[in-house]
Amino acid sequence: MANRIYIVGMGPGREEMMTGEALEVLDQSDVIVGYTLYLRLLGGRFHGKELLSTPMRQEEARCRLCFEEAEKGKKVALVCSGDAGIYGMASLMYEIGKAYPKTELHVIAGITAASSGAAVLGAPLNHDFCVISLSDLLTPWERIEKRLHAAAEGDFVIVLYNPSSHKRKDYLMRACDILLRSIEGERVCGYVENIGRDGTKAVTCTLKELRGREVNMFTTVFIGSSGTEIINGKLITKRGYQIERNIDICGDNGRKKIIGIPCGG
C-alpha cells in the first residue's frame, strides 16, 4: 500500500469554517504538519496528534518533513490556510513528490480568503474576477505590475492577496497608483482584516481612499469592477440581470403584475 499525504486547506482556521472532508482527514491523521501559526489556529481538537512545524520561509523543509513522516508508515496531513491549491503548498508538494514515487498526494479543498472575505463584504465576486498576490518574494514586481494593468484593462473585480508586510508597507499604495491609471478614483473597493478570526474588520471605500489606507498581512483587498456598487453598506457586483421593478402578486394563482397595470391587462 502506498504512503499517503493529505494536503489540507483549513480555511481561516476556525473549525466551523473547515469542510467536513478536511476535519475527517485531520481526525484520522497520525501527524499534522504546518506553519506554527496554522497549528495554533487548529485549536484543542487536534492537540492529541503529533504536531510538527517549521517557521516562515521554510516551506521546502516543511514539505520534505511530510514525506519523511509518510515513509515511516504514518498518515500525514499538511495544513495550509485558505485553500492549499491557491497560494498554498499543493504545487510545491507535487514538485518535491517526484522524488517520492511511492507516496500518494491528495489535495483537500478549503475556503480561500477571496471567498470568505467576499462573504463578509457582501457579494463582490458575483461576476468575473481575478486574484493577484502583491508579494514579490517569488514573483518579480514587474510581472505583478503587468498583471495589475491587465486586470484593470479587463474590468475584472480584483482581489489582492498579501497587500502588505513589514518590508512591503507601501505595496498597496503602489498597486493603487497602477490601477488609477485605468480606473477612476471613485471606484468602490473594500478590504477585510483577520477573516474568520478574532478581530475581523470589514471596510468599504473608494480606490482613491484605499490608496492611503494602512493594512496588515492578514488583510484581503477587493477592488470593484465597473459593475460593482455599495448596496445597504455591502459591496455588490451585479451579474447583469434585468430586474422587474414594482412587482406585485395578483390573485390565488400568483400571477405577477407591474404595479398600476391590472391583472389580465
Residue, then its C-alpha position, 0 to 999 in steps of 0.5 A: m500500500a502506498n504512503r499517503i499525504y493529505i494536503v489540507g486547506m483549513g480555511p481561516g482556521r476556525e473549525e466551523m469554517m473547515t469542510g467536513e472532508a478536511l476535519e475527517v482527514l485531520d481526525q484520522s491523521d497520525v501527524i499534522v504538519g504546518y506553519t506554527l501559526y496554522l497549528r495554533l489556529l487548529g485549536g484543542r481538537f487536534h492537540g492529541k496528534e503529533l504536531l510538527s512545524t517549521p517557521m516562515r520561509q521554510e516551506e521546502a523543509r516543511c514539505r520534505l518533513c511530510f514525506e519523511e513522516a509518510e515513509k515511516g508508515k504514518k498518515v500525514a496531513l499538511v495544513c495550509s490556510g485558505d485553500a492549499g491549491i491557491y497560494g498554498m503548498a499543493s504545487l510545491m508538494y507535487e514538485i518535491g513528490k517526484a522524488y517520492p514515487k511511492t507516496e500518494l498526494h491528495v489535495i483537500a479543498g478549503i475556503t480561500a480568503a477571496s471567498s470568505g472575505a467576499a462573504v463578509l463584504g457582501a457579494p463582490l465576486n458575483h461576476d468575473f474576477c481575478v486574484i493577484s498576490l502583491s508579494d514579490l518574494l517569488t514573483p518579480w514586481e514587474r510581472i505583478e505590475k503587468r498583471l495589475h494593468a491587465a486586470a484593470e484593462g479587463d474590468f475584472v473585480i480584483v482581489l489582492y492577496n498579501p497587500s502588505s508586510h513589514k518590508r512591503k508597507d507601501y505595496l498597496m499604495r503602489a498597486c493603487d497608483i497602477l490601477l488609477r491609471s485605468i480606473e477612476g478614483e471613485r471606484v468602490c473597493g473594500y478590504v477585510e482584516n483577520i477573516g474568520r478570526d478574532g478581530t475581523k474588520a470589514v471596510t468599504c471605500t473608494l480606490k482613491e481612499l484605499r490608496g492611503r489606507e494602512v493594512n496588515m498581512f492578514t488583510t484581503v483587498f477587493i477592488g470593484s469592477s465597473g459593475t460593482e456598487i455599495i448596496n445597504g453598506k455591502l459591496i455588490t457586483k451585479r451579474g447583469y440581470q434585468i430586474e422587474r421593478n414594482i412587482d406585485i402578486c395578483g390573485d390565488n394563482g400568483r400571477k405577477k403584475i407591474i404595479g398600476i397595470p391590472c391583472g389580465g391587462 
